[in-house]
């Protein structure tokens, strides 16, 4: 089963006349075959964090299937800092980035965080990001429901 935003992704790619490959599957073996095809050199890759963890091994492969990726996009759950670091290192683009978005499928993204190679080196992989301007207000609270001080873990 694919993410609920898949239909919007397909429509957006098609409207811009760009090649897209939605629903390629998540298992590394099948995806490796597609990504190693000369016809497929993705610039943007979106999937769930657990899939990205499976794909970390692609970075060490001689054919470099993720070398063309400029943006990785992950939703649903946080990624391990090591996974972020490995994915960004697998890209040969000048400034690859990982965009993590959080929110419920029914409402769409509520907050996001853009991570660069430098941010990954600093271990910035577990932030919930910033609220999307003009769309949502976000407040992090402690266990008692009071506003959590900046830099502390909250809910």
C-alpha positions in Angstrom: 0.0 0.0 0.0 1.3 3.4 -0.9 1.0 6.7 1.0 -2.2 8.7 0.6 -0.4 11.5 -1.2 0.6 9.2 -4.0 -2.2 10.4 -6.3 -1.2 14.0 -5.8 2.4 13.2 -6.6 1.4 11.4 -9.8 -0.8 14.4 -10.9 1.9 16.9 -10.1 4.6 15.0 -12.0 2.4 14.5 -15.0 1.2 18.1 -15.1 4.8 19.2 -15.4 5.6 16.7 -18.1 8.3 15.0 -16.0 9.0 11.3 -15.8 7.7 9.7 -12.6 7.9 6.2 -11.2 5.3 6.0 -8.4 4.7 2.7 -6.7 8.0 1.1 -7.6 7.9 -0.9 -4.4 9.9 -0.6 -1.3 12.1 -3.7 -1.1 15.7 -3.0 -1.9 16.2 -5.8 -4.5 13.3 -4.6 -6.8 14.1 -1.0 -6.4 17.8 -1.5 -7.1 17.0 -3.0 -10.5 14.9 0.1 -11.4 17.4 2.6 -10.1 20.3 1.0 -11.9 18.5 1.4 -15.2 20.2 4.2 -17.3 16.7 5.6 -18.0 15.9 6.2 -14.3 18.1 8.8 -12.6 15.7 10.3 -9.9 16.1 13.9 -8.7 13.5 13.6 -6.0 12.7 10.5 -3.9 9.9 10.2 -1.4 9.1 7.3 0.8 8.7 6.2 4.4 11.6 6.3 6.8 11.7 2.5 7.2 12.2 2.2 3.4 15.1 4.7 3.5 16.7 2.6 6.1 16.6 -0.4 3.7 18.1 1.8 1.0 21.2 2.9 2.9 23.2 0.1 1.3 22.7 1.7 -2.1 25.3 4.4 -1.1 28.2 1.9 -1.2 27.3 0.3 -4.5 29.6 1.0 -7.5 26.7 2.0 -9.9 25.6 4.7 -7.4 21.8 4.4 -7.9 21.2 7.4 -5.6 23.9 9.7 -7.2 21.4 11.9 -9.0 19.1 12.6 -6.0 18.8 16.2 -5.1 16.0 15.9 -2.6 14.9 13.1 -0.4 11.5 13.5 1.3 10.3 11.5 4.3 7.1 11.7 6.2 5.3 9.7 8.9 8.2 9.2 11.4 11.7 10.4 12.3 14.8 9.1 10.5 17.9 8.0 12.3 20.7 10.5 12.0 23.0 7.8 10.5 20.4 7.0 7.8 20.2 10.7 6.8 23.9 11.0 6.7 24.3 7.9 4.5 21.5 9.0 2.1 22.9 12.5 1.6 26.4 11.0 1.1 25.1 8.7 -1.6 24.1 11.7 -3.7 26.7 13.3 -6.0 24.6 16.4 -6.4 26.1 19.7 -5.2 23.8 20.3 -2.2 21.5 17.3 -1.6 18.8 17.8 1.0 16.4 15.8 3.1 13.0 17.2 3.8 11.1 15.7 6.7 7.5 16.5 7.0 5.2 15.7 10.0 1.5 15.6 10.2 -1.5 13.3 9.8 -2.4 11.9 6.4 -5.9 13.4 6.7 -4.5 17.0 7.2 -1.3 17.0 5.3 2.0 18.3 6.7 2.0 20.5 9.8 5.7 21.0 10.2 8.9 20.4 8.3 12.6 20.3 8.5 15.2 20.6 5.8 18.5 18.8 6.5 21.8 19.3 4.6 25.0 17.3 4.7 26.3 19.7 7.3 23.1 19.3 9.4 23.4 15.6 9.2 27.0 15.7 10.4 25.8 17.7 13.4 23.1 15.0 14.2 20.1 17.2 13.4 17.9 14.2 12.5 15.3 14.1 15.2 13.8 17.6 15.0 10.1 18.2 14.2 11.0 21.3 12.3 9.1 24.5 11.9 5.3 25.0 11.6 4.3 25.7 8.0 3.8 29.5 7.8 0.2 30.7 7.4 -1.1 27.1 7.8 -0.5 25.9 11.3 0.7 27.1 14.8 2.8 24.6 16.7 3.5 24.4 20.4 5.7 21.9 22.2 4.6 21.1 25.7 6.0 19.2 28.7 4.3 16.2 30.4 2.0 18.6 32.3 0.9 20.4 29.2 2.9 23.6 29.8 5.0 25.1 27.0 8.4 23.3 27.0 11.5 25.6 27.1 13.5 25.8 23.9 16.0 22.9 23.6 14.2 20.5 25.8 12.3 17.4 24.8 8.5 17.8 24.8 5.3 16.4 23.3 
